[in-house]
Amino acid sequence: MSSAAPSPPYFKRHIFFCLNQRDNGEACCADHDAQGAFDHCKSLVKKAGLAGPGQVRVNKAGCLDRCAGGPVAVVYPEATWYTYVDRADIEEIVESHLKNGQVVERLLVPPGVGR
C-alpha cells in the first residue's frame, strides 16, 4: 500500500446539464432550453477564469432521471441538484456555487423528485 498523499482531483467541480430530448412527448430538459443554459454556463465559467484542470468542468449529459424537476443540472463532487428557469439562475449557480462553493438553496431540486 502506498503512503503517498492522495493527489488533488483533476477538476475541483463538475457541473452536468441534462440535455435529453424525448420524442414521445414526455417532459424533458431539452424542452426548457437546456442547451442554451449549458452554453451560457460554459461561457460564464470561461469568462470568470474558472475553466480547466484544478477548477471547473461544464459537461453535457443525457437523461439524469430527475425529469419531474427539470430542467436539471448537478454539481459534483457535492452531488447538488439544481433546477433553473433563466440565464440569471445559471449566473447565480456559477457565481455562488462554482466560484465560491456556496449552494444556491432556492434552486435545489427537492429530494425524492425523480422521473
Contact map, one row per residue, 1 for C-alpha under 8 A:
1110000000000000000000000000000000000000000000000000000000000000000000000000000000000000000000000000000000000000000
1111000000000000000000000000000000000000000000000000000000000000000000000000000000000000000000000000000000000000000
1111100000000000000000000000000000000000000000000000000000000000000000000000000000000000000000000000000000000000000
0111110000000000000000000000000000000000000000000000000000000000000000000000000000000000000000000000000000000000000
0011111000000000000000000000000000000000000000000000000000000000000000000000000000000000000000000000000000000000000
0001111100000000000000000000000000000000000000000000000000000000000000000000000000000000000000000000000000000000000
0000111110000000000000000000000000000000000000000000000000000000000000000000000000000000000000000000000000000000000
0000011111000000000000000000000000000000000000000000010000000000000000000000000000000000000000000000000000000000000
0000001111110000000000000000000000000000000000000000010000000000000000000000000000000000000000000000000000000000000
0000000111110000000000000000000000000000000000000000111000000000000000000000000000000000000000000000000000000000000
0000000011111100000000000000000000000000000000000001111110000000000000000000000000000000000000000000000000000000000
0000000011111100000000000000000000000000000000000000111100000000000000000000100000000000000000000000000000000000000
0000000000111110000000000000000000000000000000000000001110000000000000000011100000000000000000000100000000000000000
0000000000111111000000000000000000000000000000000000000111100000000000000011100000000000000000000000000000000000000
0000000000001111100000000000000000000000000000000000000111100000000000001111000000000000000000000000000000000000000
0000000000000111110000000000000000000000000000000000000001111000000000001110000000000000000000000000000000000000000
0000000000000011111000000000000001000100000000000000000001111000000000011100000000000000000000000000000000000000000
0000000000000001111100000000110001000000000000000000000000011111000000111000000000000000000000000000000000000000000
0000000000000000111110000000110001100000000000000000000000011110000000000000000000000000000000000000000000000000000
0000000000000000011111000001110000000000000000000000000000001110000000000000000000000000000000000000000000000000000
0000000000000000001111100001111000000000000000000000000000000000000000000000000000000000000000000000000000000000000
0000000000000000000111111111000000000000000000000000000000000000000000000000000000000000000000000000000000000000000
0000000000000000000011111100000000000000000000000000000000000000000000000000000000000000000000000000000000000000000
0000000000000000000001111100000000000000000000000000000000000000000000000000000000000000000000000000000000000000000
0000000000000000000001111110000000000000000000000000000000000000000000000000000000000000000000000000000000000000000
0000000000000000000001111111000000000000000000000000000000000000000000000000000000000000000000000000000000000000000
0000000000000000000001001111101000000000000000000000000000000000001100000000000000000000000000000000000000000000000
0000000000000000000111000111111100000000000000000000000000000000001001100000000000000000000000000000000000000000000
0000000000000000011110000011111111000000000000000000000000000000001001110000000000000000000000000000000000000000000
0000000000000000011110000001111111100000000000000000000000000000000000100000000000000000000000000000000000000000000
0000000000000000000010000011111111000000000000000000000000000000000000000000000000000000000000000000000000000000000
0000000000000000000000000001111111000000000000000000000000000000000001100000000000000000000000000000000000000000000
0000000000000000000000000000111111111000000000000000000000000000000000000000000000000000000000000000000000000000000
0000000000000000111000000000111111111100000000000000000000000000000000100000000000000000000000000000000000000000000
0000000000000000001000000000010011111110000000000000000000000000000000000000000000000000000000000000000000000000000
0000000000000000000000000000000011111111000000000000000000000000000000000000000000000000000000000000000000000000000
0000000000000000000000000000000011111111100000000000000000000000000000000000000000000110010000000000000000000000000
0000000000000000100000000000000001111111110000000000000001110000000000000000000000000000000000000000000000000000000
0000000000000000000000000000000000111111111000000000000000000000000000000000000000000000000000000000000000000000000
0000000000000000000000000000000000011111111100000000000000000000000000000000000000000010010000000000000000000000000
0000000000000000000000000000000000001111111110000000000001000000000000000000000000000000011001000000000000000000000
0000000000000000000000000000000000000111111111000000000001000000000000000000000000000000000000000000000000000000000
0000000000000000000000000000000000000011111111100000000000000000000000000000000000000000000000000000000000000000000
0000000000000000000000000000000000000001111111110000000000000000000000000000000000000000001001000000000000000000000
0000000000000000000000000000000000000000111111111110000101000000000000000000000000000000000001000000000000000000000
0000000000000000000000000000000000000000011111111110000000000000000000000000000000000000000000000000000000000000000
0000000000000000000000000000000000000000001111111100000000000000000000000000000000000000000000000000000000000000000
0000000000000000000000000000000000000000000111111110000000000000000000000000000000000000000000000000000000000000000
0000000000000000000000000000000000000000000011111110000000000000000000000000000000000000000000000000000000000000000
0000000000000000000000000000000000000000000011111111001100000000000000000000000000000000000000000010000000000000000
0000000000000000000000000000000000000000000011011111101110000000000000000000000000000000000000000000000000000000000
0000000000100000000000000000000000000000000000000111111110000000000000000000000000000000000000000000000000000000000
0000000001110000000000000000000000000000000000000011111100000000000000000000000000000000000000000000000000000000000
0000000111110000000000000000000000000000000000000001111100000000000000000000000000000000000000000000000000000000000
0000000001111000000000000000000000000000000000000111111110000000000000000000000000000000000000000000000000000000000
0000000000111110000000000000000000000000000010000111111111000000000000000000000000000000000000000100000000000000000
0000000000101110000000000000000000000000000000000011001111100000000000000000000000000000000000000000000000000000000
0000000000000111100000000000000000000100110010000000000111110000000000000000000000000000000000000000000000000000000
0000000000000111100000000000000000000100000000000000000011111000000000000000000000000000000000000000000000000000000
0000000000000001111000000000000000000100000000000000000001111100000000000000000000000000000000000000000000000000000
0000000000000001111100000000000000000000000000000000000000111111000000000000000000000000000000000000000000000000000
0000000000000000011100000000000000000000000000000000000000011111000000000000000000000000000000000000000000000000000
0000000000000000011100000000000000000000000000000000000000001111111000000000000000000000000000000000000000000000000
0000000000000000010000000000000000000000000000000000000000001111111000010000000000000000000000000000000000000000000
0000000000000000000000000000000000000000000000000000000000000011111000000000000000000000000000000000000000000000011
0000000000000000000000000000000000000000000000000000000000000011111111010000000000000000000000000000000000000000111
0000000000000000000000000011100000000000000000000000000000000011111111110000000000000000000000000000000000000000011
0000000000000000000000000010000000000000000000000000000000000000011111000000000000000000000000000000000000000000111
0000000000000000000000000000000000000000000000000000000000000000011111110000000000100000000000000000000000001100110
0000000000000000000000000001100100000000000000000000000000000000011111110000000000110000000000000000000000000000000
0000000000000000010000000001110101000000000000000000000000000000001011111000000000111000000000000000000000000000000
0000000000000000110000000000100000000000000000000000000000000001011011111100000011110000000000000000000000001000000
0000000000000011110000000000000000000000000000000000000000000000000000111110000011100000000000000000000000000000000
0000000000000011100000000000000000000000000000000000000000000000000000011111001111000000000000000000000000000000000
0000000000001111000000000000000000000000000000000000000000000000000000001111111110000000000000000000000000000000000
0000000000001110000000000000000000000000000000000000000000000000000000000111111100000000000000000000000000000000000
0000000000011100000000000000000000000000000000000000000000000000000000000011111000000000000000000000000000000000000
0000000000000000000000000000000000000000000000000000000000000000000000000011111100000000000000000000000000000000000
0000000000000000000000000000000000000000000000000000000000000000000000000111111110000000000000000000000000000000000
0000000000000000000000000000000000000000000000000000000000000000000000000111011111000000000000000000001000010000000
0000000000000000000000000000000000000000000000000000000000000000000000011110001111100000000000000000000000011000000
0000000000000000000000000000000000000000000000000000000000000000000000011100000111110000000000000000000000111000000
0000000000000000000000000000000000000000000000000000000000000000000011111000000011111000000000000000000000111000000
0000000000000000000000000000000000000000000000000000000000000000000001110000000001111100110000000000000000100000000
0000000000000000000000000000000000000000000000000000000000000000000000100000000000111110100000000000000000000000000
0000000000000000000000000000000000001000000000000000000000000000000000000000000000011111110000000000000000000000000
0000000000000000000000000000000000001001000000000000000000000000000000000000000000001111111000000000000000000000000
0000000000000000000000000000000000000000000000000000000000000000000000000000000000000111111100000000000000000000000
0000000000000000000000000000000000000000000000000000000000000000000000000000000000011111111110000000000000100000000
0000000000000000000000000000000000001001100000000000000000000000000000000000000000010111111111000000000000000000000
0000000000000000000000000000000000000000100100000000000000000000000000000000000000000011111111100000000000000000000
0000000000000000000000000000000000000000000000000000000000000000000000000000000000000001111111111000000100000000000
0000000000000000000000000000000000000000000000000000000000000000000000000000000000000000111111111100001100000000000
0000000000000000000000000000000000000000100110000000000000000000000000000000000000000000011111111110000000000000000
0000000000000000000000000000000000000000000000000000000000000000000000000000000000000000001111111111000000000000000
0000000000000000000000000000000000000000000000000000000000000000000000000000000000000000000111111111111100000000000
0000000000000000000000000000000000000000000000000000000000000000000000000000000000000000000111111111111100000000000
0000000000001000000000000000000000000000000000000000000100000000000000000000000000000000000011111111110000000000000
0000000000000000000000000000000000000000000000000100000000000000000000000000000000000000000001111111100000000000000
0000000000000000000000000000000000000000000000000000000000000000000000000000000000000000000000111111110000000000000
0000000000000000000000000000000000000000000000000000000000000000000000000000000000000000000000011111111000000000000
0000000000000000000000000000000000000000000000000000000000000000000000000000000000000000000000011101111100000000000
0000000000000000000000000000000000000000000000000000000000000000000000000000000100000000000010011000111110000000000
0000000000000000000000000000000000000000000000000000000000000000000000000000000000000000000110011000011111110000000
0000000000000000000000000000000000000000000000000000000000000000000000000000000000000000000000000000001111110000000
0000000000000000000000000000000000000000000000000000000000000000000000000000000000000000000000000000000111110000000
0000000000000000000000000000000000000000000000000000000000000000000000000000000001110000100000000000000111111000000
0000000000000000000000000000000000000000000000000000000000000000000000000000000111100000000000000000000111111100000
0000000000000000000000000000000000000000000000000000000000000000000010010000000011100000000000000000000000111110100
0000000000000000000000000000000000000000000000000000000000000000000010000000000000000000000000000000000000011111100
0000000000000000000000000000000000000000000000000000000000000000000000000000000000000000000000000000000000001111100
0000000000000000000000000000000000000000000000000000000000000000000000000000000000000000000000000000000000000111110
0000000000000000000000000000000000000000000000000000000000000000010110000000000000000000000000000000000000001111111
0000000000000000000000000000000000000000000000000000000000000000111110000000000000000000000000000000000000000001111
0000000000000000000000000000000000000000000000000000000000000000111100000000000000000000000000000000000000000000111
